Amino acid sequence: MGKKRIIVAGGVVVDTQNRVLLLERDVVRDKKNIHEVRLPKGHVDRGETHEKCARREVGEESGYWDTEIIADLGYDLSEFKYQGKDIIRTEHYFLMRADPDKRGNPTPMGEEETLFRPIWIPLDIAETMMTYPSERHFIRRAKEWLKEQSDKSNLFKPLN
């Protein structure tokens, strides 16, 4: 049996207080109750850009529709079994900015998506909370990008 290949796009969404938007939920996996902490992401629709998909998925899953993409965090491959099928997933994430006080209504597309609860967590500890390694990796990339930008801006500050 062949492997199913899918492409998803999502966001590592930060606010001005150096917090990141995470989604938590309790679901059943392999007949076990699992508490998941995730990043918003989903399938790229035919003809849809990855950027548009990432913003749409953040809105659908969390209710944060007013996001700004500030960096491309790149791609990773993730392989796993789901419902007895071998899946190869290409994941593309963007670093985004949003205002936590401007939450609209989520529009979940599936039964499991209705279980998501958005939470804002300090970026420094978010990586340790993530359920899946690929998502931990993108949190790390976002932290590195933000640190790089901060370091660059410090180059132009006067020395005391």
C-alpha positions in Angstrom: 0.0 0.0 0.0 1.4 3.4 -1.0 1.9 6.4 1.2 -0.5 9.3 1.2 1.2 12.7 0.6 -0.4 15.8 1.9 0.6 19.5 2.1 -0.3 21.7 5.1 0.4 25.3 6.0 0.1 27.0 9.4 1.2 29.7 11.6 3.4 30.4 14.6 1.4 33.4 15.8 3.0 35.8 18.3 1.8 38.9 20.1 3.6 42.0 21.4 4.1 40.4 24.8 6.3 37.6 23.3 3.6 35.0 23.7 2.6 32.4 21.1 -0.9 31.2 20.2 -1.4 27.5 20.8 -4.4 25.3 20.4 -5.2 22.7 23.0 -7.8 19.9 22.9 -8.6 16.5 24.3 -9.1 13.8 21.6 -9.1 10.0 21.2 -6.1 8.5 19.4 -5.8 4.7 19.1 -8.6 4.3 21.6 -6.7 6.5 24.2 -7.6 9.9 25.5 -4.9 12.3 24.5 -4.3 16.0 25.5 -2.8 17.8 22.6 -1.1 21.2 22.3 -0.8 22.2 18.7 -0.1 25.0 16.3 -2.9 26.0 13.9 -2.5 24.5 10.5 -4.4 22.6 7.8 -4.6 21.3 4.3 -3.7 23.6 1.4 -6.7 23.7 -1.0 -6.2 23.4 -4.7 -5.2 26.8 -6.2 -4.6 28.3 -2.7 -1.3 29.8 -1.8 0.5 28.6 1.3 0.3 32.0 2.9 -3.5 32.2 2.3 -4.0 28.7 3.7 -1.9 29.5 6.8 -4.0 32.6 7.6 -7.3 30.8 6.8 -6.4 27.9 9.1 -5.4 30.2 12.0 -8.7 31.9 11.7 -10.8 28.8 11.3 -9.2 27.0 14.2 -8.6 29.9 16.7 -10.8 32.8 15.6 -7.8 35.1 15.0 -8.5 36.2 11.5 -6.5 39.5 11.5 -3.0 38.1 11.2 0.1 39.6 9.6 2.8 37.3 8.1 6.2 38.6 9.2 8.5 35.7 8.1 8.5 32.4 6.3 9.7 29.6 8.6 10.2 27.1 5.9 9.2 23.4 5.4 9.6 20.1 7.1 8.5 16.6 6.3 6.6 14.6 8.9 5.8 10.8 8.5 3.2 9.0 10.7 0.3 6.5 10.6 -3.2 7.8 10.8 -6.3 5.5 10.8 -4.1 2.7 9.4 -2.6 4.8 6.6 1.0 5.8 6.1 1.1 9.6 5.7 3.9 11.8 4.5 3.0 15.4 5.3 4.9 18.5 4.0 4.4 21.2 6.6 5.0 24.9 5.8 4.8 27.4 8.6 4.8 31.2 8.7 5.7 33.5 11.6 2.7 35.7 12.1 1.6 38.5 14.4 -1.8 39.0 15.9 -3.6 41.0 18.7 -4.9 38.6 21.3 -7.7 41.1 22.1 -9.1 40.9 18.5 -10.5 37.4 18.4 -13.4 36.7 16.2 -15.4 33.5 15.8 -13.6 30.3 14.8 -15.2 28.3 11.9 -14.0 24.8 12.5 -14.3 22.5 9.5 -14.2 19.1 11.3 -15.5 17.6 14.4 -12.1 17.5 16.1 -11.4 21.1 15.2 -14.4 22.2 17.3 -12.5 20.9 20.4 -9.6 23.5 20.0 -9.2 26.0 22.8 -6.8 28.9 21.9 -4.3 29.8 24.6 -1.5 32.4 24.7 1.7 31.0 26.2 5.1 32.7 26.7 7.3 31.8 23.7 10.1 30.7 26.0 8.1 27.8 27.4 5.8 27.0 24.4 8.2 24.5 22.8 8.1 22.3 25.9 4.3 22.1 25.8 4.0 21.0 22.1 2.6 17.5 21.5 4.4 16.8 18.2 8.1 17.2 17.4 7.6 18.9 14.1 5.7 21.7 15.8 8.3 22.0 18.5 10.8 22.5 15.7 8.8 25.4 14.2 8.5 27.1 17.6 12.3 26.9 17.8 12.7 28.4 14.3 10.3 31.3 15.3 12.3 32.0 18.5 15.6 32.0 16.5 14.2 34.3 13.9 12.8 36.7 16.5 16.1 36.7 18.4 18.0 37.4 15.2 15.8 40.4 14.4 16.3 41.6 18.0 20.0 41.3 17.7 20.1 43.2 14.4 18.1 46.0 15.9 20.6 46.2 18.9 23.4 46.8 16.4 22.1 50.3 15.8 21.5 51.3 19.5 24.1 53.5 21.1 26.4 51.9 23.6 26.1 53.0 27.2 
